[in-house]
Structure formats: structure tokens, C-alpha cells
Amino acid sequence: MEANTNSKQKKTAGSRPVKVALIFAFALIYLFGLGALVLSFGYNAAEISALSYVLIAIGAAAILISLLVYFVYSRRGLIYRTGELTAVIVCLCLGYTACLGLSLVTVYLMPVAVTAFLIAPIARRRDAFVCSLVCNVMIVTVLSVAARSGASFDMYDVLAVALTGIAAGSLAAYNVSNDTKRLSYVWKGIVVGIIGIALMYACFAVRGAFKEFLSQLMYMAIAVVAQVLAGLVLQPVIEKIFNLVTNSRLVELTDRNSPLIKRLRNEALGTFSHCMSVANFAEMCAVAIGENPYLARACAYYHDVGKLANPLYYKENQAGHTNPHDDLLPEVSAEIIRGHTSEGLKLCRKYRIPEEISHVTVQHHGTLLIPVFYEKAKKLTDSDVDPYDYSYHGITPVTKMAAIIMICDSGEAAIRAMDKPDGEKVDKLIKSLIDARIAAGQFDNCDISLRDLNTIRSTIVGSFGGLYHERLKYPDGK
């Protein structure tokens, strides 16, 4: 099974560069075609020479190739899933389209920072900055050709608007990303817009054209409001279409009334309670080692959803029920228990849970042994028992987040099973769990360090008292 998984991963990795190349090819065709279309229909087509189109094509190609190099080689390999990269390019195209289309009215109506507002919540800050820069440079390229061909606006206006767009886009990229509060997003967007208008005023002041600035102020204000609203309205749409992970989406996924979590609560209450407890540990551990706490909580919520296939076969759901494993052969029991990892992945895909979360379902147990049924099998036979038949057939953690969930999952269950746990016992327990997983090679494929593991251990031990605190016993149970 692991061999099959590895072959699938290699196949995906091999096809991804082709998909990326196709995405950029379509983007190039679109951006060049739209620029040529605007020039042809918006301006004097008879005066636009073939050389102008060649210049636009070369400029667009150079910018897009630079963007491709930035995305692919500025970090370790291909950092984006195809869906994420497609979303970024779509946002770039939307921003470019909006600006070119509104330039036919007036250049001051162009929402030149809209690309940053669209991309900042769904991608890294630097990537939003780069795309905003690309959008504004391409707009200058196209409108420069248009001005050269007799369009009725001044190149000084085009450059002033573009430079303002680059500045405002940079501020937006580094200030509105990953904001989960809508009012905060709007407030920051308005502040960025006001700063952009102030920069435009400075450009007009250099020429002493204050009256002209006042005449265009209404268009600038409309552009500011439009780009903030566009980001606010389109962000959830883009997240849903491309199945992206943002802090806002993670908050939505961890709503206890979200479809799959609601099923877990109704059909496997014990597992639901376990997931909530794991989430508390995981969130604190993520903060401690500098990982995303929203993602940690979401991964913890969904890591055991595969138990919905057979909820009564798991101890936490057996209150008031007999244990069905008592009547099963150990190899059958092991197959049912390990099946919850693959079943979890299937359920997550069915409910369109993002990969960053769904893949944790098959990584949080890695290839660990299921000791209960392994020991039971050894007692039932005199021959050798193959540990593989009583182990999980998943994938060892490939991200720090999966490693966090692996430790918190086993740690929470072990602490709950302890008799009168205290800080010293819990510390020894978590250390033994981590050491056993290191010895079993469970962390060989992820970049988690020994320092991170030690921080996770101390965080769980430190938070243990708060999550499993004692309560006063009142007389007569009152």
C-alpha cells in the first residue's frame, strides 16, 4: 500500500510542472489578448502599429516568466498546489481586467490595488506584493502604448496612478492578509485607500494642479471602496471554488455546525469529545513552535472523522455498549481500527476539506503498531506474527502539523487513560511517546526538530493542569 502511495505521489509531482506551465500559458494568452482588445476597441486601432502589439507581448511574457521563476524557484521547489496557483493567477487576471476596463472611463477610477486585496488573504504576503507589482507594470505597459497611439490621457497620470497602486498594493499585501475579522479587513482597506489618495494628492501638488485633484477625487474614492468590497466579497468565493486554506476558511471549518463536525458530534460523541481535547493541545503546541494555530485546530477536529464508518468499534464511543472486538479475530479488529485513517481521507474529500487538513487523517498514526491486537494475536498463536498485519498502513507525517496531531492525539488518549495523572507522570508519558515515535522513524519525512518536539512536550505538560484540572466536591452532590 505504501508503494502505491509513493508511486501516486511521484506521478503527481511529475505532472505538476506541466500543469503550472499550462496555467501560465493561458494567463499569458489572456493578458496579452485583453491588452490588445482594449487597445483595439478603446483607442484608435488604425494608429496602433504591429510593433506596439509585439512590445505588449514581450512585456507581458517577461513579467509572467519572472513571476513563474519567483513562485517556483524562490523557495524549495513548487510551493503551491495547482489550485492555489490557479487562484493567484485568476486574481491577477481579475485585477488586470478591472483596471483596464475602467481605464476607458478614467485612469483615476482604476482600482490599482485590487490585485493585492484579492490575493493577500489567500496567499503569502510576498506573493501578493509581487502580483500587485506585476499588475501595475502591465497596466503601465498597455496604457503607454495606448497613449503613444493617441489616447486622450497624459502619461504622467498613468505613471502617478500606477506608482500609487504599487505603494497601496504593497501596504495591502502586508497588512490585510489572514485577517479573520471582516470589519478589521474593511478598516485596514479604507486606511490603505486613504494613504493611496494622499499619495495621489502629492503627485498633483508637484504640478500645482489642486483643482484637477478635486475633480478626480470622487473617482478615486469609488476606486478605494470598490477594491475593498471586491476583496471582501470575492475572498470566500475564491476559497470555495479552489478549496483553499485561509484563516477565515479555517474558522469556518472549525464551526461545530459545519457538516462533517456536526455528523461527528451526532454519530460519535466520544470521538467528537476526543477531537475537541486534541484541538486544545494542538493549538497551544502550534503557537509554541510558530505554526498556524487555526490550522492546528482544524486538523485536530478532522483527524478522526474516519471513525464515523464504525463508531462503536472505538473505545471512546462504547459507553453503555459491549465491545464488539471481543467477538472478532485480532486481524479483523486491526483492519477495522486502521481503516479509520483511509476512511477519514475519503470523507474529507467527499466534503471538500482542503488537502492540508485531509491528509493529516492518514498521517496522524503513520505506520505505527496497533499494540492491543498485536499482543492478542501473539497469545492466540504459537507461530510468528507479522507486525505489518497489525500496524497502520498510512503515511508517516510529512508536515510539522501532522507531527503535532500525532503527538497530541496519542498524548490526550494516554493521559485520559492514566490513573490519577500528575505533572511528573504526564511528562514521562509524553516523553516516552515521542521517543517511541522517533525510534519508529515516524518523523523521518518531516522537518520537525528535536527542539520543536521538546517544546511540544513541555507545552502539553504545562497545559495538562488547565485541561484536566480537579474540581471541588460539594456536599450531597450540590
Stockholm file with secondary structure:
# STOCKHOLM 1.0

chainA/1-478         MEANTNSKQKKTAGSRPVKVALIFAFALIYLFGLGALVLSFGYNAAEISALSYVLIAIGAAAILISLLVYFVYSRRGLIYRTGELTAVIVCLCLGYTACLGLSLVTVYLMPVAVTAFLIAPIARRRDAFVCSLVCNVMIVTVLSVAARSGASFDMYDVLAVALTGIAAGSLAAYNVSNDTKRLSYVWKGIVVGIIGIALMYACFAVRGAFKEFLSQLMYMAIAVVAQVLAGLVLQPVIEKIFNLVTNSRLVELTDRNSPLIKRLRNEALGTFSHCMSVANFAEMCAVAIGENPYLARACAYYHDVGKLANPLYYKENQAGHTNPHDDLLPEVSAEIIRGHTSEGLKLCRKYRIPEEISHVTVQHHGTLLIPVFYEKAKKLTDSDVDPYDYSYHGITPVTKMAAIIMICDSGEAAIRAMDKPDGEKVDKLIKSLIDARIAAGQFDNCDISLRDLNTIRSTIVGSFGGLYHERLKYPDGK
#=GR chainA/1-478 SS CHHHHHHHHHHHHHHHHHHHHHHHHHHHHHHHHHHHHHHHHHSCGGGCCHHHHHHHHHHHHHHHHHHHHHHHHSSSSCCSCHHHHHHHHHHHHHHHHHHHHHHTTCGGGCCTTHHHHHHTTTSCHHHHHHHHHHHHHHHHHHHHHHHHTTCSSCHHHHHHHHHHHHHHHHHHHHHSTTCCCHHHHHHHHHHHHHHHHHHHHHHHHHHTCHHHHHHHHHHHHHHHHHHHHHHHHHHHHHHHHHTCCCHHHHHHHTCTTSHHHHHHHHHCHHHHHHHHHHHHHHHHHHHHTTCCHHHHHHHHHHTTGGGGGSGGGSGGGCTTSCCGGGGSCHHHHHHHHHHHHHHHHHHHHHTTCCHHHHGGGGTSSTTCBCHHHHHHHHHHCSSCCCGGGGBCCSCCCCSHHHHHHHHHHHHHHHHHHSSSCCHHHHHHHHHHHHHHHHHTTTTTTSCCCHHHHHHHHHHHHHHHHHHSCCCCCCGGGC
#=GC SS_cons         CHHHHHHHHHHHHHHHHHHHHHHHHHHHHHHHHHHHHHHHHHSCGGGCCHHHHHHHHHHHHHHHHHHHHHHHHSSSSCCSCHHHHHHHHHHHHHHHHHHHHHHTTCGGGCCTTHHHHHHTTTSCHHHHHHHHHHHHHHHHHHHHHHHHTTCSSCHHHHHHHHHHHHHHHHHHHHHSTTCCCHHHHHHHHHHHHHHHHHHHHHHHHHHTCHHHHHHHHHHHHHHHHHHHHHHHHHHHHHHHHHTCCCHHHHHHHTCTTSHHHHHHHHHCHHHHHHHHHHHHHHHHHHHHTTCCHHHHHHHHHHTTGGGGGSGGGSGGGCTTSCCGGGGSCHHHHHHHHHHHHHHHHHHHHHTTCCHHHHGGGGTSSTTCBCHHHHHHHHHHCSSCCCGGGGBCCSCCCCSHHHHHHHHHHHHHHHHHHSSSCCHHHHHHHHHHHHHHHHHTTTTTTSCCCHHHHHHHHHHHHHHHHHHSCCCCCCGGGC
//
